[in-house]
Amino acid sequence: MVEGSMTQGAGEGPTTWQGAAEGGPAIPPRPTREPDLYTPTVRDLPVIEGAGPLYVVGDVHGYLDELRAALRAAGLTDDEDRWAAGNARLWFLGDFTDRGPDGIGVIDMVMRLSAEAAAAGGYCKALLGNHELLFLGASRFGDTPVDSGAGTASFHAAWMLNGGQRADMERLRDHHIQWMSRLDSMAVADGHLLLHSDTTAYLEYGQNVDDVNDAIWQALARNDAEETWELFRKFTKRFAFRDEGGPQAARELLDTYGGKRIVHGHSPIPYLTGEPAESESGDPDAPDAAPRIDGPHIYADSLAIAMDGGVTMAGKLLVARLPLDD
């Protein structure tokens, strides 16, 4: 999706969803493509001319309090966690749930900010992460067996193994499922190719941004456990841009989909840099040891920016304004 082509706010689209598989949750139809003009969630509100500053948020993983603090520090929200950034543009790079205590609270906040930003002439949008695929699969297919490539598995077992929170599943509602099911997988904004995963698997789904987004949405809409598992498996891969062939892999994605630099989440920065955790005592194994995260990580000959600050491992939840200086 090229930025500005569609909204992701609460309350959009038809009020009756069709096409659900028998026994499964309702799957919303793909919204028709709009002109390259951002349409507010609330009808008849004027669109403020001129693009505002562009921000991105790394993986949140249910850490709602940390998200609130990071958005306030960036000046995007006020003391009551309401949108305060006017016509600014904000992209979340996916992975809202699992591992942290309040994934549903995170999703609710992002949905609300989408509506509030639209009303102010800006926008707040989000990409599909592999943990959204896992959460959707666990909610739809539960213990249905799937071929994991290493034997029989299930979405529910994989979700629990990867930090699934029972409280999130208990609070999951149809509108959360519909919202996650409609998220795009990539976007281009101000010369940045925005992705969740640092993988080249996107190339298997199309040769332009819209085709990739449509192909992945259609795969989810078919409501097939094996196909959804294959999506999850592919977008759980990582480190495509890290090693010797990383710059070439990054260039291939940029040449295909546009942009001059990739911005992604998924792989925590400490995994990419290999730097050990630090503690006041100097012992990396001490209870207070945590990775040192100074900000986003620019790498792969400056073709990629990693935004997962490792909040799940006592790192930071990163919010950054683009572009970044080298």
Helices and strands as residue ranges (DSSP letters): E 54-57, H 64-73, E 89-92, H 103-119, E 123-126, H 130-141, E 145-147, E 152-154, H 155-161, H 166-171, H 174-181, E 186-189, E 192-195, G 201-205, H 209-221, H 225-234, H 246-257, E 261-264, H 269-273, E 297-299, E 304-306, G 311-313, E 319-322
